[in-house]
Amino acid sequence: MMPKEPEDEQNKEVEPEVAEIEDIETLKKILAEAKAKAEANLAGWQRAQADFINYKKRSEQEKGEIGKFANSLLMLNLLPILDDLERAFTSIPPRLAKLSWVDGIKLIERKLWAILEAQGLSQIKALGEPFDPRFHEAVRQDKGKEEIVIEEVQKGYKLGDRVIRPTMVVVGNGEEEEKED
């Protein structure tokens, strides 16, 4: 019976090794699953972080655009006042032009212009320029150089690079004006 003992001992030694190998394989499998889960969680977190950063950028951009839009609406509502002041100054009789209250109103107009220009408002240059539909709105054609603005009917304005009111213009039709002697 003695020969069986070494066999039993070998079996006893082999069993723990097999069990250890099975445990190691199980642990490796669990570790691989945990790594895959960790990588998936990391990728999801990184996507969420990128989405949040993009959201913040978009939100800030929208706030800026809303501010610009509100600013342009205010400017657009003030433009008729500038038009009225300009018409009033061109129709002042010469005998009243030197009165101090007229100078006071001119000063008010200059202050208003300074404030509006500080906010980015500027006039669109039109007279003598080639007609450009991005900046000009043609109200009629008349004798003059072809496709050249020969008269401003109403001034146009830009806020920054954006046109908030195009200049209403008369455009030359290519016929030469008759010169009076």
C-alpha positions, 0 to 999 in steps of 0.5 A: 500500500505504500506505493499508493501514498506517493500517488495520493501525495502527488494528487494532493499537490496537483489539486491545489495547483489546479485550483490556483490556476483556475483562481488566477484565470478567474482573477485575470478574467475579472481584472480584464472585465474591470479594466474594460468597465473602467475604460468605458467609464473614463471614455463616458466621463471624457465625453461628458466633460467635452459636452459640458465645455461645448455647452459652456462655450455655446452658452457664452456665445448665445449670451453675447449674440443676445446682447448684440441683438438687443444693442442693435434693436436699441440702435435701430430705434434711435436712428430715426432721432438722428435722421430728425436731428439732421433734417432739423439742422439742414432746415434751420434758417440762417438768422437762427443758426447762430443762436445759443440754443441751436448750438446746444442742440447740436452739442446734444447730437454730437454727444449722442453720436459719440455714445453710439459710435463708442458702441460700434455704430458707423455710417455706411459711405454711399455717395459716389461709391459703386452700388453694393446691394449688401450696403445699399438699397436702390429706390430709383435710377436717374441720369448719372454714371452707371451703377454709381450712387448719385444721391443718398435718400436715407443714411445707412448704418452698420453696427460693427460689421453688421448692416442694421439699416442699408443706405437708401440710394439713387443709382446712375443708369449710365445716361449722361446728365445734361449740363446747363450753361 
